[in-house]
Amino acid sequence: MSNNYIDQIENKLNTLNIKIQEVFSLSSRENLIKKIETMYDIFIPKDYKEFLLNYDETFFENEVTYKPIETSPWTSKDGTQVFEGFYGLAGENNLFDQIEGYLNRMPNFMIPIGESPGGNLICLGVKESIIGKVYFWNHENEREAKIMVGIEDASAEINSYWDNIHLVSETFLGFLSGLEIINETENIDVDDVELWLDDGLLDD
């Protein structure tokens, strides 16, 4: 099944203009994944693990969107949201640093795996009943912001705060499969188009 996962991952990323990368040794990557699982007492699902074994930090040059299961304030009229890219095991935006950076800012049942505009995140369930599910984490409605303005109690348990979390997909592979490049011509509003004609043509 793992070979099937990487085939599907590679084929989909190819359609998004992302080629399979040259990464450091497979055994080192497997050990690093195990270290992360042990350190944070989490379980990384097989489909996402295959991505981590074969790709590092992966951000898209084109605008890429997806349709979440649950909408959020960032969902457009056509039901889509923008996704910027994935973290990897290495690089400036590596998975370990991202997990560390968001400790106590989101339930410990999930980890950040990628970015959306506006400081928002795509997260993956890594514990209990939400293992494998993909979520959108809305930065603008996070608990820390509400604590600062006195709306939320600082002593409240972070694992019980889900006001800024929205279900995107039941699996990582499902989320990946739903990513689509937006053709620039699709964003043109005909009401905003101005037609200029040569004066000579008008005289004819």
Protein Blocks (a to p, Z undefined) as FASTA:
>chain_A
ZZmmmmmmmmmmmmnopacdddddfklmmmmmmmmmmmnopaddfklmmmmmmpccdddf
bdcddddfbdcfklcfkopacdfbdcdfedjkbfklmmmmmgokacfkbccfbdcehhia
cdddfehjlgoiacdddfklgfklmmmnopacfkbcfklpcklgccfbfbfklmmmmpcc
ddfklmpcfklpccdddfklmmZZ
